[in-house]
Amino acid sequence: MASSSISREPVRDEEYYFEDDLTIFMVEDTLFKVHRHFLTRDSEFFRGLFECPVPPNEEEEGQSDANPIVLHGVTLHEFRCLLRFYYHGMYAPLDTLADWTALLAIATRFVFDRARTRAIAELGARLADPLEQVRLAHAHDVPAWLPLAYAALVRRAEPLCDAEAAALGLRTAVRVARARELARERRAVSVSQAPYYPFERTYACDDKAVAAVVGDVWPECAEAPPSPPPSHMSLAARVRIPVGALTGFAF
């Protein structure tokens, strides 16, 4: 019995029928020709950019090497990390702190919310240096990192060195010093020394008391959403101060 077929006009899939154009960008002194799809789908900035009408009798930017869209203030590394994330993320994910930091920077600047969320998650699981957490949190608006980073600076045995204080800025460095002093006044951080050679010092921390100090010195931290501890390291491991690691104790 012959089968009958019903012919009909094909319909375009609502999600996977792309009407995409290639656009030329210039970053520093390098040209890139990439699809608009990812940019307009995930970035409010680029959606608005491509919706702007082209003035009469003018060539649309981004359609030729002679008239690219120039992305000022963006580094080659940042833009390449953004493109790598979208074009090759499944097969060649970003794998260094520098790459994820670059992605966080450009995703924040151009409002790529999903890329920014992924970069924050990856960096949160990889960053072990509280100074770098504070620096990046301030630079890229990630307040959730600050409470634990400040607490780590309060707990650690050694005070800020000149270079660290300069990197944090005067106001933050002064507040770190004040928090460390207050924590020791309240016995949130205490030290005991062995009476025999090599006279090792043992440091003890009361986590709740340290958190209270952070809240007093940085009241704005109470408004920040909680940040989960890095997946590769327990909270206890991140705040433990090794016994005998130092020969002195400083504020």
C-alpha positions in Angstrom: 0.0 0.0 0.0 1.5 3.2 -1.0 2.1 5.7 1.8 0.7 9.1 1.4 2.8 12.2 2.4 1.4 15.5 3.5 3.4 18.4 2.1 3.5 21.6 4.0 5.6 24.7 4.2 8.5 24.3 6.6 8.5 26.5 9.7 11.5 28.2 11.3 12.4 26.9 14.7 11.9 29.5 17.3 15.2 29.0 19.0 17.7 27.6 16.5 17.0 29.4 13.3 19.6 32.1 13.2 19.6 35.2 11.1 23.1 36.3 12.1 25.6 38.7 10.7 29.3 38.9 11.1 30.7 42.0 12.7 34.2 43.4 12.7 35.7 44.7 15.9 39.0 46.3 16.6 40.6 45.7 20.0 43.9 47.5 20.5 45.5 47.0 17.0 43.8 43.7 16.1 40.7 43.0 14.0 38.1 40.3 14.9 35.2 39.2 12.7 32.7 37.3 14.8 29.0 36.5 14.9 26.6 38.9 16.6 24.4 36.1 18.0 26.2 35.5 21.3 26.8 39.2 21.8 23.2 40.3 21.3 21.8 37.3 23.2 23.8 37.7 26.3 24.8 41.4 26.5 22.4 44.4 27.1 25.2 46.6 25.9 25.6 45.0 22.5 21.9 44.6 22.0 21.5 48.3 22.4 24.6 48.9 20.2 23.2 46.9 17.3 19.7 48.4 17.6 21.0 51.9 17.1 19.9 53.3 13.7 22.6 54.0 11.1 22.6 57.7 10.0 21.6 58.3 6.4 24.4 58.1 3.8 26.8 56.6 6.4 28.4 53.1 6.4 27.4 50.9 9.3 30.3 50.3 11.6 31.6 46.8 11.8 31.0 45.9 8.2 34.5 46.4 6.8 38.1 46.3 8.0 38.3 50.0 7.3 35.4 50.9 9.5 35.4 48.4 12.5 33.6 48.9 15.8 36.4 50.0 18.1 36.2 48.6 21.7 38.1 51.2 23.7 39.5 50.1 27.1 39.4 46.4 26.3 42.5 44.3 26.2 43.2 41.6 23.6 43.4 39.1 26.4 39.9 40.1 27.7 38.2 39.9 24.3 39.9 36.6 23.3 38.8 35.1 26.6 35.2 36.3 26.0 35.2 34.7 22.5 36.9 31.6 23.7 34.2 31.2 26.4 31.4 31.4 23.8 32.9 29.7 20.8 34.9 26.9 22.6 33.7 26.8 26.2 32.5 23.2 26.0 35.7 21.9 24.4 38.5 24.3 25.6 37.3 26.0 28.8 39.4 28.8 30.3 41.8 27.3 32.7 43.9 30.0 34.4 43.1 32.6 37.0 44.3 35.3 34.5 41.8 34.0 31.9 38.8 33.9 34.3 39.8 37.4 35.7 39.9 38.8 32.1 36.5 37.2 31.4 35.1 38.7 34.7 36.4 42.2 33.7 34.9 42.3 30.2 31.7 40.5 31.2 31.1 43.1 33.9 31.9 46.0 31.6 29.6 44.9 28.8 26.9 43.3 30.9 27.3 39.6 29.9 25.4 38.4 33.0 25.8 34.6 32.4 29.5 34.9 31.6 30.0 37.1 34.6 28.2 34.6 36.9 30.4 31.7 35.6 33.6 33.8 36.0 32.6 34.6 39.6 31.9 31.0 40.4 35.2 29.8 38.9 37.3 32.5 40.6 35.5 31.9 43.9 36.6 28.3 43.7 40.2 29.1 42.7 41.2 32.3 44.5 43.1 31.6 47.7 44.7 35.0 48.2 42.4 37.3 50.2 44.2 40.4 49.0 43.4 39.4 45.4 39.8 38.7 46.4 39.5 42.2 47.9 41.1 43.8 44.8 38.9 42.0 42.3 35.8 42.4 44.4 36.2 46.2 44.4 37.3 46.4 40.8 34.4 44.2 39.4 31.6 44.7 42.0 31.6 41.3 43.7 30.7 42.2 47.3 30.0 38.6 48.3 33.7 37.9 48.4 34.6 40.6 50.9 33.5 39.3 54.3 35.5 36.1 54.1 38.5 37.9 52.5 38.5 40.6 55.3 38.2 37.8 57.9 41.2 36.0 56.4 43.3 39.3 56.6 42.2 39.7 60.2 43.2 36.1 61.1 46.5 35.9 59.5 49.6 36.3 61.7 51.5 38.8 59.6 50.4 42.4 59.1 50.1 44.1 55.7 53.4 45.0 54.1 53.9 48.3 52.3 53.2 46.8 48.9 50.0 45.1 50.1 48.7 48.3 51.8 49.4 50.3 48.6 47.5 47.7 46.5 44.5 47.8 48.8 44.4 51.6 49.0 44.7 53.8 52.1 41.1 53.5 53.3 40.9 49.7 53.1 44.4 49.3 54.5 43.6 51.4 57.5 40.4 49.5 58.2 42.3 46.2 57.9 44.8 47.4 60.5 41.9 48.6 62.8 40.1 45.2 62.4 43.3 43.3 63.3 43.8 45.4 66.4 40.2 45.1 67.5 40.3 41.3 67.0 43.3 41.0 69.2 41.8 43.3 71.9 38.7 41.1 71.9 40.7 37.9 71.9 39.1 36.8 68.7 42.7 36.1 67.6 45.2 35.0 70.3 48.7 33.6 70.4 50.6 31.3 72.8 54.3 30.5 72.7 56.0 27.2 73.7 58.4 27.6 76.6 61.1 25.6 74.9 63.2 25.8 71.7 62.3 26.6 69.0 59.6 28.6 70.9 56.9 27.9 68.3 53.9 30.2 68.5 50.4 28.8 68.1 47.6 31.0 66.8 43.9 30.5 67.7 40.9 32.1 66.1 37.3 32.4 67.2 35.5 32.5 63.8 32.3 34.0 65.2 34.2 36.8 67.0 36.3 37.5 63.9 33.1 37.8 61.9 31.7 40.2 64.4 34.8 42.4 64.1 34.5 42.4 60.3 30.8 43.4 60.7 31.8 46.3 63.0 34.6 47.6 60.8 32.8 47.0 57.5 29.1 47.3 58.3 28.4 47.3 54.5 29.5 43.6 54.5 26.3 42.8 56.4 24.4 43.8 53.3 26.4 41.6 50.9 24.9 38.2 50.0 26.8 35.2 51.5 29.6 33.8 49.4 30.1 30.0 49.4 33.6 28.7 50.3 35.8 27.5 47.5 34.8 24.0 46.4 38.4 22.7 46.6 39.1 23.8 50.2 37.1 23.7 53.4 36.5 26.8 55.4 38.7 25.5 58.3 41.6 24.9 55.9 41.3 28.4 54.5 41.5 30.1 57.9 44.0 27.8 59.6 47.3 29.5 60.6 50.2 27.0 60.6 51.9 26.6 63.9 55.5 27.7 64.0 55.3 29.2 60.5 56.6 32.5 61.9 59.0 33.5 64.6 57.1 36.6 65.7 53.6 38.0 66.0 52.7 41.4 64.7 49.6 43.5 64.6 
